[in-house]
Amino acid sequence: MNRAKQKTNYAFQRYIVYALIAIVLSLIQFSLLNFVVVQGITPDLLLVLCVWISIREGRFVGIIAGFLIGITLDVVSFDLVGINAFTKTIAGFIAGSFYQEGKEQLILHGLKFLLIVFISSFAHNLIYFFFYIKLSDITFVSFFLKYGVAFSFYTTVFAIIPMLVKRKERII
């Protein structure tokens, strides 16, 4: 019984840490990332966190994390209510599909993590921007390349940072 209680406490502590990381990343997303905008494209750090949680905890927790991160973004950013919740939930679902119990650290520290971030980001961005872009003003190819590939690639580049931080911790 005591061991089960410790396991529950450990999980609860991880979720608190995830919430704190989400708050810090939100502050960075809304303040500092304005300095790294390229052609109107910014990386989505909260999406990277959602993918990280999905790979680490599994699909169900990833879906919940995606929804909570997204709905918080909707409220804070005065965005179309529900769109961030919907798209981040989809991203959590997709990333959680790659969850493999016992192999979380191997995935999180390898190139597979970057591929999962790209795939999740690609689906997230296509759905998200579909609601904002007047499709008659842009060709499908332009939409696909800018809002699908370019945004996803830039987010994936920033996903290298948590990989390097975790690798450095493993070395120490």
Stockholm file with secondary structure:
# STOCKHOLM 1.0

chainA/1-172         MNRAKQKTNYAFQRYIVYALIAIVLSLIQFSLLNFVVVQGITPDLLLVLCVWISIREGRFVGIIAGFLIGITLDVVSFDLVGINAFTKTIAGFIAGSFYQEGKEQLILHGLKFLLIVFISSFAHNLIYFFFYIKLSDITFVSFFLKYGVAFSFYTTVFAIIPMLVKRKERII
#=GR chainA/1-172 SS CHHHHHHHHHHHHHHHHHHHHHHHHHHHHHHTGGGGCBTTBCCCHHHHHHHHHHHHHCHHHHHHHHHHHHHHHHHHHTCSTTHHHHHHHHHHHHHHTTCCTTCHHHHHTSHHHHHHHHHHHHHHHHHHHHTTSCGGGSCHHHHIIIIIIIHHHHHHHHTHHHHHHHHHHHHC
#=GC SS_cons         CHHHHHHHHHHHHHHHHHHHHHHHHHHHHHHTGGGGCBTTBCCCHHHHHHHHHHHHHCHHHHHHHHHHHHHHHHHHHTCSTTHHHHHHHHHHHHHHTTCCTTCHHHHHTSHHHHHHHHHHHHHHHHHHHHTTSCGGGSCHHHHIIIIIIIHHHHHHHHTHHHHHHHHHHHHC
//
